[in-house]
Amino acid sequence: MVPRTLYVGNLPWKTSEDELNQAFGAYGQVQSCRIITDRETGRSRGFGFVEVDDSDVDNVVQNMNGFVLGGRELVVSEAKPRQPRF
């Protein structure tokens, strides 16, 4: 299966990659999880990315978008390709 990347926004600051993996794993096969952190402080920036099997994308987005994790409603959508910086 080809993995597809999902954007996950509005993450609670203390969420770990393991917690994210466990929450998303309930609705599909998770390939990897990555929480984006600030380079200087190492603190979460409140968003991340989850790779799931192509066949699970619709189910995962439908069930996880609006899912409450740590008191916050997650925003989940398919990730857009990164724009080049100049």
The 8 nearest C-alpha neighbors of each residue, nearest first, counted from 0:
[[1, 52, 2, 53, 54, 51, 3, 55],
 [0, 2, 53, 52, 3, 51, 54, 50],
 [1, 3, 52, 51, 53, 50, 0, 4],
 [4, 2, 50, 51, 53, 52, 1, 5],
 [3, 5, 50, 78, 49, 77, 48, 51],
 [4, 6, 77, 78, 49, 48, 76, 50],
 [5, 7, 78, 48, 76, 75, 77, 47],
 [8, 6, 75, 47, 46, 74, 48, 5],
 [7, 9, 46, 74, 10, 73, 45, 75],
 [8, 10, 73, 45, 46, 74, 11, 72],
 [11, 9, 45, 8, 46, 12, 73, 14],
 [10, 12, 14, 13, 69, 45, 71, 9],
 [13, 11, 43, 14, 45, 10, 44, 42],
 [12, 14, 11, 15, 43, 10, 69, 42],
 [15, 13, 11, 12, 18, 10, 16, 19],
 [16, 14, 18, 17, 13, 19, 34, 20],
 [15, 17, 19, 18, 32, 20, 33, 34],
 [16, 18, 20, 15, 19, 21, 32, 14],
 [19, 17, 21, 15, 20, 16, 22, 14],
 [18, 20, 16, 22, 17, 21, 23, 15],
 [21, 19, 17, 23, 18, 22, 24, 16],
 [20, 22, 24, 18, 19, 23, 17, 25],
 [23, 21, 19, 24, 20, 25, 18, 26],
 [24, 22, 25, 20, 21, 26, 19, 27],
 [25, 23, 21, 27, 26, 22, 29, 20],
 [24, 26, 23, 22, 27, 21, 28, 59],
 [27, 25, 59, 24, 23, 58, 62, 28],
 [28, 26, 24, 55, 25, 59, 29, 23],
 [27, 29, 51, 24, 52, 30, 55, 26],
 [30, 28, 51, 24, 31, 50, 27, 20],
 [31, 29, 50, 51, 28, 2, 52, 32],
 [30, 32, 50, 29, 49, 33, 51, 20],
 [33, 31, 49, 48, 16, 20, 50, 34],
 [32, 34, 48, 47, 16, 35, 49, 31],
 [35, 33, 47, 46, 36, 16, 48, 43],
 [36, 34, 47, 44, 43, 46, 33, 37],
 [37, 35, 43, 44, 42, 41, 38, 34],
 [36, 38, 41, 42, 40, 39, 44, 43],
 [39, 37, 41, 40, 36, 42, 35, 43],
 [38, 40, 37, 41, 42, 36, 43, 44],
 [41, 39, 42, 37, 38, 36, 43, 44],
 [40, 42, 37, 36, 38, 39, 43, 44],
 [41, 43, 36, 40, 37, 44, 12, 38],
 [44, 42, 36, 45, 12, 35, 37, 41],
 [43, 45, 36, 46, 35, 37, 42, 12],
 [46, 44, 10, 43, 9, 12, 11, 8],
 [47, 45, 8, 10, 7, 44, 35, 9],
 [46, 48, 34, 7, 35, 33, 6, 8],
 [47, 49, 6, 33, 5, 7, 32, 4],
 [48, 50, 32, 5, 4, 31, 51, 33],
 [49, 51, 4, 31, 30, 3, 2, 29],
 [50, 52, 29, 2, 30, 3, 28, 53],
 [53, 51, 2, 55, 54, 28, 0, 1],
 [52, 54, 2, 55, 56, 3, 1, 51],
 [53, 55, 52, 56, 57, 0, 51, 58],
 [56, 54, 27, 52, 58, 53, 57, 59],
 [57, 55, 59, 53, 58, 54, 60, 51],
 [58, 56, 60, 59, 55, 61, 54, 53],
 [57, 59, 61, 55, 56, 60, 62, 26],
 [58, 60, 56, 62, 26, 61, 57, 63],
 [61, 59, 63, 57, 62, 64, 58, 75],
 [62, 60, 58, 59, 63, 64, 57, 56],
 [61, 63, 59, 60, 64, 58, 66, 26],
 [64, 62, 66, 60, 59, 61, 65, 75],
 [65, 63, 75, 74, 66, 60, 73, 62],
 [64, 66, 72, 73, 63, 74, 67, 75],
 [67, 65, 63, 72, 73, 64, 68, 62],
 [68, 66, 72, 71, 70, 73, 65, 69],
 [69, 67, 71, 70, 66, 72, 73, 11],
 [70, 68, 71, 11, 67, 14, 10, 13],
 [69, 71, 68, 67, 72, 11, 10, 73],
 [72, 70, 67, 68, 69, 73, 11, 9],
 [73, 71, 67, 65, 66, 68, 74, 9],
 [74, 72, 65, 9, 66, 64, 8, 75],
 [73, 75, 8, 64, 7, 65, 9, 72],
 [76, 74, 64, 7, 6, 60, 73, 8],
 [77, 75, 6, 5, 78, 60, 74, 7],
 [76, 78, 5, 6, 4, 79, 75, 3],
 [79, 77, 6, 5, 4, 76, 80, 48],
 [78, 80, 81, 77, 6, 5, 4, 82],
 [81, 79, 82, 78, 83, 4, 77, 6],
 [80, 82, 79, 83, 78, 84, 6, 4],
 [83, 81, 80, 84, 79, 85, 78, 6],
 [84, 82, 81, 85, 80, 79, 78, 6],
 [85, 83, 82, 81, 80, 79, 78, 38],
 [84, 83, 82, 81, 80, 79, 38, 37]]
